[in-house]
Amino acid sequence: MAEKKHSNLLMLEILRKYSDENHILSTKELQRLLEASYGIVLERRTIYSNLEILRQAGYKISDVADNGKGYFLEERQFDKGEVLLLCNAIHASHFISQKQSKKLIDTLLETQSRYDAKEFTDKVYMPNPQKTSNKELMYNVEIVSEAIRENKTLQFMYLRYGSDKKLEPRREEPYIVEPRYIVYSDSRAYMISTSPRHEGFTHYRLDKMSNAIVLEEKSRPLPKSMDAYDYARNKLFMYSGEMETVSFRCHEKIMDQMIDIFGPEVNTFSYGSEYFILNVKTSHTGALYLAQQFMEYIELLEPQSLREEFKKHLKDAVRKYQ
């Protein structure tokens, strides 16, 4: 049984959980819920006193004078729309495991009334079978952030899916890198890093890292000219490899998709009434994958060597179906 001296805080929980503009609580209902939930019996004047204490603390609580019915919590930490947006984003993120998603979503829904939470669970939430099976994501975010903050190197195992569809190490020895940034690209979370073994950036998916440990060795100073988001933006579909300038002729139907991928500042110009030219600096493999993804509406123009390579891929693909 809770103590009466905490009754104002318990009333706040009752209002948060059981009230909204469509579910207004009378004084009697507040008394009933306090007794049923916490075993506390309060007189009416104590209810009124607690409500005033909560208002003085900054909580906006509608009362009978406002709505003619009773009491409900008018303002919350997050609006209903904000919570639903965040919950859907978490649920749709493949790199967050099912268990971690549920925990995050439940925490967010606790900021809303039980009725709004039930609405999300009943009408919006459906199982996402594409969730990762790696449960270390949140730990990885913390440990990579720590390494970046303290400017230290990081050791970890990097995973891939085996023929049994289970995550397994890519190699026996651990990776050791200098973490620089965490970025989000192509709906995934990546660690952008450097290494004394080679020039430039490398990237690793946070949901495919395991057994991460911050080492005592310090990372080298990072040149100011190196921009992680510029690196991520130009790594189409986060394929690694040398960067090159590529030109595509695209149908106007896929302008939305190109803006989604490259951003509104991407270099384009009109070509006839139905086409536009898209010029981007990206990785070799990423350019080939983009041409393949939108084959019906896109033509790889330059460089000629890449165009010839894509033609060979197309011929090989046709032969498979002959």
N, C-alpha and C positions, 0 to 999 in steps of 0.2 A: 504494500500500500504506500502510495506517495504521501509526502508531508504537505500539510496545508500551506506552509510558508512558501512553497513553490507553486501555489495554485495559479498565480498569474501567468507563469510560463506554461503550465499545463493547459490553461485556457487558450493560449496562443496556438498550441499544437492542435487543440480541438478545432479552432477556427480555421487553421491552415488545412486540416485534413477533411473536415466535414462541411465547410461553408464555401460558397461562391455566390455570384449574383443570382444564380438559379436555385440555390439551396440556402435559404436564409434561416438562421437559428433563432428561436425565441429564447427567453430567459429560462423557461422550463426545460427546453431541449438542451441548453448549455448545462444546466444542473444534472440532467439525466446522463448525458454523455460523460461528464466529469466523474460521476459516481460509477458508471459502468466501466469506464476505461481505467480509472486510477483509484477508485474506492474513496473518493473525496466528496463530502456533502457540504455544500456552501449555501449560505443564505443569499437572498436576492441582493441585499445591499453590498455583500462581499463581491458578488458578480459585477455589480456596477462599479465598485471601487477598483477591481482588477482591470476592467475595461478602460477605465480612466488612466490607470498606471501604464497600460500598454500604449494608449494614445500619446501620453506624455513622452514615452520612449521612442516615438516616431512611427508607430504602426497606424495605418489608416484603416479604421474599422467603421463601416456603415452601421447606423443604428435605426431605431424606429422612427426618429424624426426625419431621417433621410428617405427611407423606403416604405415606412408604414407597416413593416412586418417584424423586423428583429435585427439580427447582427450577422455580418459576414466580413471577411478580410478582403478589402478592396485592392490592395497592392501587394505583390509578391516579389520575391527575388528575381524571378523571371516571369515574363508574360506567357500565357498559354501558347501563343504562336511561336515564341522563341524556344520554348521547351519542345514542342512538337518538331520544329526544324532541327534542333540539336539531336533529338532522339532518332529521327529518321536518318540524319547524317551518320550517326554512330552505327545504327543498324545496317546501313548500306555499305559501310566501310569493311571491305573484305579482310583488311589486315588486322582488325580487332577481333579477337576470338569470341565465340558465342557467349562464354561465361563472363568475359570482361565486358562485353556489350551489355549483357543483362544487368550487371552490377552498376554500370554507368547510367543506363536508362532508368533503372529503379531509383537511383539517387536523384536524378533530374525530376522524375515524376513525383517524388516526395515533396517537391516545392509546390505542387498543385493540389487541388482538392482530389479526394478519392474518385469523384465522378469523372473529372477530366482525365485522370490516370487510367481509369477503366475504359474510357472512350478510346484512348490510344491503344491500349492492349487488345481491345475487342475488334476495332475497326481498321487500325493501321498496321499493327505488328503482325508480320508473317515470318516464318523461319527463313533464314538466309543460308542456303547450303554451301555458299562459296566462302564462308568464314575460314580463316586460317586455323590450323590445329596447334600452332605455337602459342603457348600461354604466357610467354615472357615479354610481350610487347611493352607493358607498362613499366616493368623493371628496366627494359632496354632504354626506354625514353629517359628514365631517371639516371641511369648509369652513364649514358652518352652525354646527357646534359651536364652531369658532374664533371666528366672528362673535359668537355669544352670549357666549362667555367673555370676549372683549375689548370687548364692548359697542359693536360697530361695525355700520354698515349693510352691506347685501349687495346686489350686483347680479347678475342672472341672466336667462337666457332661459327662458320657460315653454313647454312643448311640449304638443302634442295630436296625435292620430292623424288623418292626412288620408285622402282617399278611396283612396289607394294603400296604406293600412294601415301607413304609415311615420310615425314621429314627426317633426313639423315645428313651428317656432315659431308661437305663437298670434298674435303681432304682431311688427312689425319692431323697435320700440324695446324695450330691456331693462326689466325690473322692478327697482325699487329699494325695499327695505323695511328695517324694523328687526327682525331675527330675535329671538324671545323664548324659544321652547321648541321641542323636538322631542317630538311625542306620537305614539302609535300608536292608531289608531281604525279600525274596520271593516277590520281586517287590512292596513292601509296605514300607512306612515310619513309624517307631515306636519310641515312647519315652520309653527308659529304665529307670526305677525308683526304688527307695527303699522306705521302710516305717517302722516306729518304731513298727508297729503292727505285722510284721513277718520278718523272716530272708530272705536274698537273694534278687535277682532282681525280678521285675515284668515288664510287658511290655503292652503298649497300642498303638493302631493305631492312628496316628495323624489325619487321615481323619474321625475318629469316635469320636473325642473329640469336646465338645461345651462349650461355656461360660467359657473359661479358664481365671483364675485370678491368678496373682502372689501375694502370701501372704507375710507378713512381717516376719513370722517365718523362721529362718535359718534352712537349712538342716544339718544333722549330718555329721561329717567327714566320707569320704568314704575310707574303707581299700584299700591299694594299691594292694592287692591280688585279688580284684574283677575286672574282665575284661568284659565289656559290649559286645564287639564283640565276645568273646569266648562264652559268654552266648547266644547271638543271633545265632551264628554259630551252636551250638549244640541243639538249640530249633527247631527241624525239623518242618517246616511249621509254626513256631512260636506257637506251642502248648505248654501250660504251664504244670507243673507237675514235679514230681521227675525225676532226671536223672538216667539212667542206661546204662551199656555197652551192646550193641546189636550186634549180628552177623547175616549177611545175606549171602546166596549163590546166586550170581547173574550171569546171562548170559552175555557174553561179549558184546552183542548187546546194553546193557544199560550202558556201561562204561561212555559214553559221558554225559548221564543224571545224573549219580552219581557224576561225577566231577563238573557238573553245580551246583548241590545241595550242595555238601560238600567241594568243592575246590580240587585242585590238590594234597594237602598234606594228603588227607584222607588215612587211613590205609587199604590197600588191599594186597592180595597175590593170585597167580594163584592157580586154583583148577581144574586139568584136562586140556583138550585142549580147552574147550568152556566156562568155568566158572571161577569166581574169588570169593574169600571171602572178604566181606566188614565188617569191625569192626568199629562201631561208638558209641560215648556216646551221647545219646539223650533222649528225653522225651518218656514216655510210650505211650502216644497217638500218638505222631509223628511217632514212629516206626510202630505202627499198620497201620497208614494211608499210610506210604510208602509201606508196604507190600501189601496193598490193591490197591494202585495206579499202581504198577508194578507186579501184581499178576501172569501174564503169564511168567515173566522172573526172578522172585525173590522168594526165600524161606527163611522164618524166621527160623533161627536155634536155637539161644540162646538169652536170658535165656529160659529154658524149660517152665516156668510158662507163659511167654509171648507167646510162640509158641502154648501152649494149649489154651490160650485165643483167639488167632487168628483163630485156628481150630474151636472153638465154633462160632465165628463170621461167618465163612464160612458156617457152617452147618445151622445157623439161616438164612443166606442169601438164601441158596438153598431151605429151607422150604418155603420161601415166594413165590417162583416160581413153587412150586409143585401143 
